[in-house]
Amino acid sequence: MKNPFVAVITYLRSAKAELEKVTWPSRDEVMRYSALVIASCVIIAAFFAALDLGLNTGVTTILNRRQQPQAPATATPSTSEIEKNLQPTNAANGIEAVDQNGNPVDVKITPVTE
């Protein structure tokens, strides 16, 4: 079995020898390449932002045009029309009234005095 310390030292020596063979860029080259990468990222981001905005506007326009026309709003019924549609029913806790759709309606009852 090989000694682990010897294996680590051998690895570090070979790594150092390989790093001495590398041609490292100068400071000016690093600055130029970094500026090129940043500028490319900004241009690509602007392109995709414009594409997203254009597609969003286009899809919104198409969806707005394809919507079904809204039904015209009906006028609010007058009190007399509501009273005509009330149907009183006898209930265990008093008199209840419902409109033509079956929804409960509050009714004020005033006794007739003679």
C-alpha positions, 0 to 999 in steps of 0.5 A: 500500500502506498503512503498517503502523504507521498501521494499528496506530495506527488500530486501537489508537485505535478499540479505545480508543474502543470500550472507553470506551463499555463499562459496567463492573460495580462491585466489588460486582457482580463479587463478587456474580456470582462468588459466584453462579457458584461456588455454582452450580458447587458445587450442580451438582457435588453433584447429579451426585455424588449422581446418580453414587452412586445410579446406581452403587449401583443398577447394582451391586445389579442386577448382584449379583442377576443373577449365576448362583448359585455352585456349592457347593464340593466337599470336598477328596478324601482321599489314598486317593481321589487314589491311586485316580485315579492312573494310572502311565505309563512314561516315558523318565525314570522313572515319571510319574503323572497324575490323572484330568484328565491333570495330572501329580502328584508321586509318592514311590516307596518301594522294598519291602525284605524 
